[in-house]
Amino acid sequence: MATYVITIPGTFLQEISDASRNTLLRKLRPSDPRQTPLGEAEDLDLLTVNENRTFSIRLEVAADNIHSAEESAKQTASAALREAGFSDRTAPLGPATVTGLDTEA
C-alpha cells in the first residue's frame, strides 16, 4: 500500500458561494494532503479556485495502485461536490493525476 497525492481539475459552471466552499472544504478535509510529509513539504492546498472558475482539488489517498488511488480520489471529490450543492453538470471534473507518491506508508 502506498500514499498518493492526487490532483483533480474541474470547472465550476455556477458561482461558488462561501457556504458551498466551506462545505466542500469540510468534506474534503480528511483527505487533505498537507497531513502527509509530501503535502506539507510541497505546501499543497486542498482546493485552489481560479478567477475563471477552474479549480484543482488535491487529495491524499492510500491505495494499492495508481488506478485505485485515482478512482478513490474522484469518488471523494464527487461526493464532496454533491454535498456542497454541485452536480457533475455544474462542476465537471477532469482526469485525476498522481502528483505525489510516498511508498513508506
VENLINHU-V73070 format. One record per residue. PHI is phi as a letter, one per 30 degrees, with the letter a starting at -180 (none if undefined). Layout:
BEGIN
<<PHI> <PHI>>
END
This chain:
BEGIN
<<none> <b> <c> <c> <c> <c> <c> <b> <d> <a> <b> <d> <c> <b> <e> <c> <d> <d> <d> <d> <d> <d> <d> <e> <d> <d> <d> <d> <e> <d> <c> <d> <d> <d> <d> <c> <e> <d> <d> <d> <d> <d> <h> <d> <d> <d> <b> <b> <c> <c> <e> <d> <i> <d> <b> <b> <c> <c> <b> <c> <b> <c> <a> <d> <a> <d> <e> <d> <d> <d> <d> <d> <d> <d> <d> <d> <d> <d> <d> <d> <d> <d> <d> <d> <j> <c> <c> <d> <d> <c> <b> <d> <c> <c> <d> <d> <b> <d> <c> <a> <b> <b> <d> <c> <d>>
END
